[in-house]
Amino acid sequence: MSKILVVGGAGYVGSILTRELLDRGYAVRVADRLYFGDAALRDVRDRIDLVIADMRALPSEVFRDIDGVVNVAGLSNDPTAEYNPAANKEMNTVATVRLAEQCRAAGVRRYVFASSCSIYDLGVSDDGKDLRDADRA
């Protein structure tokens, strides 16, 4: 049986994914800081290995016997990013890169990063101007 680590597994998407993986016969380890509690996992708590940890500092033991990692952790929504850009960058960029590097170091064969469309920048126009500036004009 494959063991999957779901980082952010107590969140909205992560808790649904955790149930789906369990239903499909995977062993699941969830790593989550539990900022919003563990209510989303209470009904499956006896079927998962829950590690309460911040994604910015996951201990190496979390990756032991893991075949794949799904990262659905981080700060969500644009207002949060606008309120505290430094925290947003630390959680959603720096910690995500660190997690991928930890997976590589641990020999994890599969790494899936899931995010909303908010991660994508609006881009740059053909004339080199930031498209966000065009919206403000």
VENVENLIN-V7706 format. One record per pair of residues at least 24 apart in sequence whose C-alpha atoms are under 6 Angstrom apart, sorted by the first residue. I is the first residue (numbers start at 1). J is the second residue. Records with the same first field share a line. If there is no record, write none. Layout:
I: J ; J
This chain:
2: 26 ; 67
3: 27 ; 28 ; 66 ; 67
4: 28 ; 66 ; 67 ; 68 ; 69
5: 29 ; 30 ; 69
6: 30 ; 69 ; 70
7: 31 ; 71 ; 72 ; 73
8: 32 ; 72 ; 73
10: 40
56: 95
67: 108
68: 108 ; 110 ; 111
69: 111
70: 111 ; 112
71: 113
72: 114
